[in-house]
Amino acid sequence: MRKIHDFPKAYSKNAQIPIEDFSESAKRAAREGRASSTLRLAKVIVIGDAGVGKTSLVMRYTHDVFDLDYKATIGVDFEIEKFDILGIPFTLQMWDTAGSERFQAIAASYYRGAAAVVICFDYSKIQTLQTVRKWLDNAISENPTQKFSLFLVGTKADLVSSSVAREIEVEACKIANSMSAEFWSVSSKKNENVAEMFARIGSVCFDKLMKISIVEQQNQNVRVKLEL
C-alpha cells in the first residue's frame, strides 16, 4: 500500500491542473476519521494510439516490471493499486485500453465512469501527439455528464535526445493547456516520473471524490432533518 500525506507536485508549471494541496474539507474529514472505514475507488482509463507504451506504463507502476515484448492489448486489461491517503484507504483501478482501431468498439465501452483520463503519446513518434484530441473526444463521448481529470502523458522520453524532448515538451504543454490537461513526461524503461505521476493522479481523484462524498453526506443529513 502506498502512503500519501503531502499532495504530490505537478511535473510542469507550464501545464498543470490547478490544485496544489488537498482541500480543507478533505483534510478535515480525514482528521475526523469520516469515511476511514470505506475503501474508496477511482477508475482511471489509459488511452492513446497503439504502441505508445500504455501497458508498459501501467505494468511498471503496478508490478515494477518492464518488457519490450508486450503483446498488443485486446480490448482492455486492468490493474489496481491501493493507497493510504491522509489515513483513508483508497484504490486506483487502472484500465489499460487497446489503441488499435479494430478493438475500439470493445475498449470504448470501458471508458464510462472514469474519474481520470490519461492520454498517452510517444516521444519517438511525434504523430501520436497529433491524435490526442481524437482520444479526448472519445472519452468525452462516453462520459458526457461526468467531469474527469485529464492528463496528457509523453512516454518513451528516453528514446529522443534532450534537445528534441524539450521541443516536444513545449508543444505538448500547449496542447495540454488547450485541453485543460496536466502534462507529464515519463520513461517506463528507466522508471522516470512514473510513480510520481500516478501519485498525483491518485491524489487528484481522491480529493475530488472526497469533496463529492462530503456534499452528498451533507445533503443526506439535510433530508433526514426535514423528514423528522
C-alpha positions in Angstrom: 0.0 0.0 0.0 1.4 3.4 -1.0 1.0 6.1 1.6 0.5 9.8 0.7 0.3 12.5 3.3 1.5 15.5 1.3 0.0 16.5 -2.0 2.3 15.5 -4.9 3.6 18.2 -7.1 2.9 18.5 -10.8 5.5 17.8 -13.4 5.5 21.2 -15.0 4.1 24.6 -14.0 3.6 25.2 -17.7 0.7 22.7 -17.9 -0.9 21.6 -14.7 -4.3 21.0 -13.1 -4.8 24.0 -10.7 -4.6 22.1 -7.5 -1.6 22.1 -5.2 -3.0 20.7 -1.9 -5.8 18.7 -0.5 -9.0 20.7 0.0 -9.7 21.8 3.6 -12.9 19.7 3.6 -11.0 16.6 2.6 -8.3 17.2 5.3 -10.9 17.9 7.9 -12.8 14.7 7.0 -9.6 12.7 7.3 -8.7 14.2 10.7 -12.2 13.4 12.0 -12.0 9.9 10.7 -15.0 10.2 8.4 -15.1 7.5 5.7 -12.0 5.9 7.0 -13.7 2.5 7.1 -14.8 2.8 3.4 -12.5 1.6 0.6 -12.9 4.3 -2.0 -12.2 3.5 -5.6 -11.4 5.7 -8.7 -11.4 4.5 -12.2 -8.6 5.7 -14.4 -8.5 4.9 -18.1 -5.3 4.9 -20.1 -5.8 5.6 -23.8 -3.8 6.6 -26.9 -2.6 5.2 -30.2 -1.4 1.6 -30.4 2.2 1.1 -29.4 2.7 4.3 -27.4 3.5 2.4 -24.2 0.3 2.3 -22.2 0.8 -1.3 -21.0 4.4 -0.6 -20.1 3.4 2.4 -18.1 0.8 0.6 -16.1 2.9 -2.5 -15.5 5.9 -0.5 -14.5 3.8 1.2 -11.8 1.8 -1.7 -10.5 4.4 -4.5 -10.8 7.7 -2.6 -11.3 8.5 -4.6 -14.4 9.4 -3.5 -17.9 9.2 -5.7 -21.0 10.0 -4.7 -24.6 7.8 -7.5 -25.9 4.4 -6.8 -24.6 1.7 -8.1 -26.9 -0.9 -5.6 -28.2 -3.8 -5.2 -25.7 -7.0 -6.8 -27.0 -9.9 -4.8 -25.6 -8.9 -3.9 -22.1 -6.8 -5.0 -19.2 -6.9 -3.6 -15.7 -4.7 -3.4 -12.6 -5.3 -2.0 -9.2 -3.1 -0.1 -6.8 -4.0 0.6 -3.1 -3.2 3.8 -1.3 -3.4 5.2 2.2 -4.2 8.9 1.6 -4.4 11.1 4.7 -5.1 7.9 6.6 -8.1 6.9 4.4 -8.0 3.7 2.2 -8.2 4.5 -1.5 -7.9 2.4 -4.6 -7.0 3.3 -8.2 -8.4 1.0 -10.8 -6.3 1.5 -14.0 -7.8 0.4 -17.2 -5.2 -0.2 -20.0 -7.2 0.0 -23.2 -6.4 -1.1 -26.8 -5.2 1.6 -29.1 -5.8 -0.4 -32.3 -8.8 0.8 -34.3 -10.3 -2.7 -34.6 -10.7 -3.0 -30.9 -12.1 0.5 -30.3 -15.8 -0.7 -30.1 -14.8 -3.0 -27.2 -12.4 -0.6 -25.4 -14.7 2.5 -25.6 -17.4 0.9 -23.5 -15.0 0.7 -20.6 -14.3 4.5 -20.7 -17.6 5.2 -18.8 -17.4 6.3 -15.2 -13.7 7.5 -15.4 -12.5 9.7 -12.6 -9.3 10.4 -14.6 -8.3 10.0 -18.2 -4.7 9.5 -19.2 -3.9 10.1 -22.9 -0.5 8.8 -23.9 1.7 9.8 -26.8 5.1 8.5 -27.8 8.1 11.0 -27.9 9.7 8.9 -30.6 6.6 9.0 -32.8 5.6 12.6 -32.9 2.5 11.9 -35.0 0.9 10.2 -31.9 0.8 13.7 -30.3 -1.4 14.9 -33.1 -4.1 12.3 -32.4 -4.6 13.1 -28.7 -7.7 15.3 -29.3 -9.4 12.4 -31.0 -8.8 10.3 -27.9 -10.2 13.1 -25.7 -13.3 13.3 -27.9 -13.8 9.5 -27.5 -13.5 9.8 -23.7 -16.0 12.7 -23.6 -18.5 10.9 -25.7 -18.6 8.0 -23.2 -18.7 10.4 -20.2 -20.9 13.3 -21.4 -22.2 14.3 -18.0 -19.2 13.4 -15.8 -16.2 15.8 -15.4 -13.0 13.8 -15.3 -9.4 15.0 -14.6 -7.3 14.9 -17.7 -3.6 14.0 -18.0 -1.5 14.2 -21.2 1.5 11.9 -20.9 4.5 11.7 -23.1 6.1 8.2 -22.9 9.5 6.8 -24.1 11.2 10.1 -23.3 14.4 8.1 -23.2 14.3 7.4 -26.9 14.9 11.0 -28.0 17.7 13.5 -27.3 17.2 16.1 -24.6 17.0 18.9 -27.1 14.3 17.1 -29.1 12.5 16.2 -25.8 12.4 19.9 -24.8 11.0 20.9 -28.2 8.3 18.3 -27.9 7.5 19.2 -24.4 6.8 22.8 -25.3 4.3 21.7 -28.0 2.8 19.1 -25.6 2.3 21.8 -22.9 0.5 24.0 -25.4 -1.8 21.1 -26.4 -2.4 20.2 -22.7 -3.4 23.7 -21.9 -5.8 23.8 -24.8 -7.5 20.7 -23.4 -7.3 21.7 -19.7 -5.0 18.8 -19.1 -1.9 18.3 -17.0 1.3 17.3 -18.8 3.8 14.6 -17.7 6.9 13.3 -19.3 7.8 9.7 -18.4 10.0 6.8 -19.2 8.7 3.3 -18.3 12.0 1.8 -19.3 14.1 4.0 -16.9 11.2 4.2 -14.4 11.3 8.0 -14.5 8.4 10.0 -13.2 6.0 7.0 -13.3 5.4 6.7 -9.5 5.2 10.5 -9.2 2.6 10.8 -11.9 0.3 8.1 -10.5 0.6 9.5 -7.0 -0.5 12.8 -8.4 -3.4 11.2 -10.3 -4.5 9.3 -7.2 -4.4 12.4 -5.1 -6.4 14.5 -7.5 -9.0 11.7 -7.8 -9.1 11.2 -4.0 -9.6 14.9 -3.3 -12.4 15.2 -5.9 -14.2 12.1 -4.7 -13.9 13.2 -1.0 -15.5 16.6 -1.8 -18.3 14.9 -3.6 -18.8 12.4 -0.7 -18.9 15.3 1.8 -21.5 17.2 -0.2 -23.6 14.0 -0.5 -23.4 13.4 3.2 -24.4 17.0 4.0 -27.4 16.7 1.6 -28.4 13.4 3.2 -28.3 15.0 6.7 -30.5 17.8 5.5 -33.0 15.3 4.1 -33.1 13.4 7.4 -33.7 16.6 9.3 -36.5 17.6 7.0 -38.2 14.2 7.5 -38.1 14.4 11.3 
